[in-house]
Every structure is written in structure tokens, then in C-alpha cells.
Amino acid sequence: MRIDVITIFPEYLTPLREALLGKAIEREKISVGVHDLREWTHDVHRAVDDSPYGGGPGMVMKPQVWGEALDEVCATSGEPPRLVVPTPAGQPFTQRTAVRWSHEPWLVLACGRYEGIDQRVIEDASRRMPVEEVSIGDYVLVGGEVAALTMIESVARLLPGVLGNPASAEQDSFSDGLLEGPCYTRPEVWRDLSVPPVLRSGDHAAIARWRRDQSLERTYERRHDLLDSMSEESLTARDRGR
Ligand SMILES: O=C(OCc1ccccc1)c1cn[nH]c1
């Protein structure tokens, strides 16, 4: 997978070169290009923003600069990239999004700052490539870079050969629509707290049942919304009987 990120703070993306992702990049499972948006300015101040039409606080990122940056970064004779624009006003980014994007050959992330990017940039880009405005949560960051790091990490860990053991990608939270239950490791007793005995019973059916119950209980308590959106049949008959 090729990933390009356009930002006015390229150094924000250096954590991508670390550890897990760093190895994946070294092993060429992923190629990551980070581009400084100011490369596409032509004025002495390298301005990327201007006052908002209609008034209001803050500044808006200029369409001309973004247009030229996307023209160059997304240039191809083949299939265009999927353009991802992190924004609080976007559609929710979920594990399903990460799984879907993990099959994409090329993602380009446009990191907005200030009040956002002139909407015509998204409109214009949509004429020649798929564009998704996505939110990683209901809060406002200063810029899209942290959201970009978050989304890249959640997609990259799904790619073959990036994560240590791929099995855990299937079993992690949200893979079955429920939250992951509690996990334990040695010692068996720590500060007079014991590991639930079932986990040491060797009875794999009982362990699987206990883990499913813990997931359901935790999801019910912490994220009832996830249960509401799960279709009835996706909860097994036994769970319905709970
Ligand atoms: O703040 C975010 O993105 C940065 C951004 C982009 C455009 C305008 C303001 C801020 C964000 C929050 N959830 N998901 C993304």
C-alpha cells in the first residue's frame, strides 16, 4: 500500500517511521510519502489560509494551494488514489472503515488546519477520485495530522506482514461488533487479586463462553449503542437467552 500525507506540519508524521510501522515501511509493505503543503504556495509569505467568506472566526485553507498539491501528489496514469480528509464534520471512522481501506492500493490524506479546507477542493477532487471526509471522534483537534496518524496505524496493522501475529487482528475489539473483554497474564495472584479461575481451567469451551459473556457485559455497560446497531441474528441464540 502507498500512503501519501499532505500537511503544513510534516514533522507531525515522523512517528510513522517508528517501531511497527517503521519496520513495515523498511520491509516495503507500505510506502509513506509526507508532503509539505507550502511547497505549492507561490507567495513570499507561503500563505495557505485566508479569511472565511460570510465572516466568522478563524481562517480557511486556500483552494488554489490545495488544488495544486493534490494535482501533483495524486497524479497518475493509472487508478487514482482514495482521498481521505480528516474532519470533525466527517463520517465516523470505524474498524469497518479500516478493514475496507486495508484493501486499497493507495491512500492520500489531506490534513486540514484552522477552520478547515475550502469545500471546493473536495468538490473538485471528487471529479477524478473517490473522496471521504472522515471523523475519528466527536471532538475537535487543531489539525488533521493526529487523525491521519490514528487512521494510518489502524489500517497498516491489518496489512499482511505488518503486525506480529495476524490472528490478533481478527480477534481485536469490534471484529465481532463487541468490545474486547478483560485480559490477564502472570502472576496468577498480584496484590491479592487473582486471575479468573476459568482462564486456568484448560476447558476451552468454558473459556470461550466466559470471554463472550465478558464482551457482551462490557459492551452492554460501556457501549450500548453497539448492541443496538447489531442485528438480532448476529447475536447467537445463547446470547439472546442471557
Ligand atoms: O479535528 C479533527 O480534524 C482536524 C480538523 C480538520 C478540519 C477542521 C478542523 C479540524 C477531527 C476530529 N475528529 N476527526 C477529525
The ligand as a Gaussian input file, in Angstrom:
#p B3LYP/6-31G(d) Opt

LIG

0 1
 O      -10.293000      17.852000      14.395000
 C      -10.280000      16.970000      13.562000
 O       -9.591000      17.082000      12.359000
 C       -8.782000      18.253000      12.225000
 C       -9.574000      19.379000      11.650000
 C       -9.879000      19.384000      10.286000
 C      -10.637000      20.420000       9.764000
 C      -11.085000      21.439000      10.599000
 C      -10.787000      21.415000      11.957000
 C      -10.018000      20.384000      12.491000
 C      -11.020000      15.710000      13.777000
 C      -11.795000      15.398000      14.878000
 N      -12.304000      14.171000      14.678000
 N      -11.861000      13.714000      13.487000
 C      -11.088000      14.640000      12.900000

